[in-house]
Amino acid sequence: MKITVKAAAGSPMFRRAALSWVRLSSVTPQRVWPVLRALGGVEALLGASEEELSRGLRSSERARAVLRSAEDREADRWAAGLERLGFSIVTAFDDAYPEALLEIADPPFALFAAGALGRLKLPTVGIVGS
């Protein structure tokens, strides 16, 4: 189920879209990734018609939010504020995003980190519990 995003890596527009999605409770990974895959990538997702996205996302409100996301300057300001506090934000469309996360069905749009981002590329172990 790997999502191919390398072509999108480094694009400020795609990064902004991911940051915008993080901030919206209605636009979730579980809704966006299947549509993104079906359309063939993030560029196709952002270039789709509102009608097409409304069908895939099952909501015209979500479709409009996704279509506006690449121009969401407030998302840039929000991210800059967090980065001024010392956090790094790595979106699914950034080179630093861990490849292994792109293997799961609905990877997070972004990771929030403090410390050396290079460690994201090291072998990892995950423990999940309740």
N, C-alpha and C positions, 0 to 999 in steps of 0.2 A: 504493500500500500504506500510505498514511498512517494512523497510529493516532490516533483522536480521543481526546485526553486533557484537553481544556480544561475539560470539566465536572468533572474530578477535580482540577484545579489548586488548590493551596492546602489540600487535605485532609490533615490530619495522619495519618489512618488509611492513606491511599494512599501517602503518603511513607514511613511506617514499613514498609509492606509491601515497597516497592521496596528500602529499606535492608536489610530482612531477606533478600530474594532475593539481593542483592549478596554477602552473607556466606555463602550456601549454594552449595556446588559442584554440588549435584544439581539446583538450580533455575536453569536458564540461559535467556538471552533466546530462544535457538532453540526452547526447549520452551514457554515461557510465552506469548510474543507471539501465536503462531498460535491458541492456545486462547483467549486474551483477545479476539482479533478475532472468533473464531467465536461467542463468547458475547455479544459486543456491548459490551464494556468492562470496566474494572477492577472496577467495583461488582458486575457480574454474575459475574465470575471469583471474587471473594471471597465471594459469596453462593451459589455453586454447591454442589451436594452432593459429598461425598467420592467417591462412585461415578462421578459425571459427570466430575470432574476426573481421577480415576484413569484413565479411558479416554483422555481427551485428553492427559494428561501421561505416559501409559504406565507409571504407577507409583503405588501407593497411598502410598508414602513421600513422593513429591514432592507428591501431592495434599494430604496432611496438612500438609506444610511450608507450602504456599501458603495453606491455610485458617487456619493459626496466625499467619501473617506480620503481619497487621494488628494483632495484640496482642503482638508481639515487643518488649517493653520493652528487652531487651538490645540490640537494634538501635539504639534511641534513645541508649542510653548509649555504645555504640560510636561513633556519629556525633558525639555531643557531645565525646568524647575527641579525635577528629580535628579538630573545629572549634576546640577549645581550643589545638591546635597550629598553628592559622592556616589550615587548609584549609577550603574551602567544598565542600559536597556538594549537587549539583543532581540531583534525581531526575527521571525521565521525567514525573512528575506535578506538577512545579514549574513556575511561570510562566517562570522563567529558562532552562529547558531549550531548546536550539536547535531551532526548528521543522524545520530541514533534516534533523536526525537522525531525526525521527519519520517521515520519508519512506522510510527504509531498512527492509528486511524485519525485522531483529532488532536494534533499537537497544539500546545499553547501558541498564541500569536506572538507572544513576547516572553522573555525571561528577564527578571530583575536581579542584578548581581552587584556584589561589592567584592572587590579584590581583583585578582589576576584572571582576566577572561581566557587566557591561554589554557587554563585548567579545564575549561569546558571541552577541550579536544582530547583530554586524557581518558584512559579507560575508567569506567564508572560501575558502580553497583547501586541499585535502587532498592529501597526497603519501603514497602507500602503496608500500612496497618491502619486499624481503626481505633 
